Amino acid sequence: MKQAFRWILASIVACAICSLVTYRIAYRIAYQNCQTTMFHQPLNLVVNGVEVHTLWSDQYNALQGCLEAAGQTNAINLFRQYRCADRIEQAASEMGETLAILKYLRGGQEKQAIYDLEQSLNTYADVMCNGYGGLYPANRERVNLESLKQTRDYFTQFPHPEWGNENAINEVLRLANEKPKE
């Protein structure tokens, strides 16, 4: 087991080094050809022709600016790869869950479909609670917690005590009502 772990770790390190070297070469060539802007464009979200500022996009742009200022341009690309991989894995998982629920509904298994939807709702509530706890107070103010309140109310009406996220939801809603310290 230790040997396999060492090989996996060595492979990850080798891939990171190769990615870094490849990125450095590409960046150097682009820099020499005055094409550095191809690497570092701020993320702009446009909906119906209007630029939208979300907490996520603003934090992404702040991170990118901070990394550029520190000369960590390779970290920007690595973070972008992480973000894309995370989104792909999340989408694949959610598609699988949605397909299973649709099959249950089409097969007349409504109770199983409801249970699976409730599990998904519980998972999203857990993710939201965990993420909210890691935000700075100023960023917490920008989060819309209405869906979390509705989730709490739903699970009050249709409880699943075995999942046990009631305390986390209540703690997030309590934090949201606190005034940030100046």
Secondary structure, DSSP 8 states (H G I E B T S, - for coil): -HHHHHHHHHHHHHHHHHHHHHHHHHHHHHHHTT-GGGT-----EEETTEEE--HHHHHHHHHHHHHHHTT-HHHHHHHHHHHHHHHHHHHHHHHHHHHHHHHHHHTT-HHHHHHHHHHHHHHHHHHHHHHHHTS-HHHHTT---HHHHHHHHHHHHS--TTT--HHHHHHHHHHHHS----
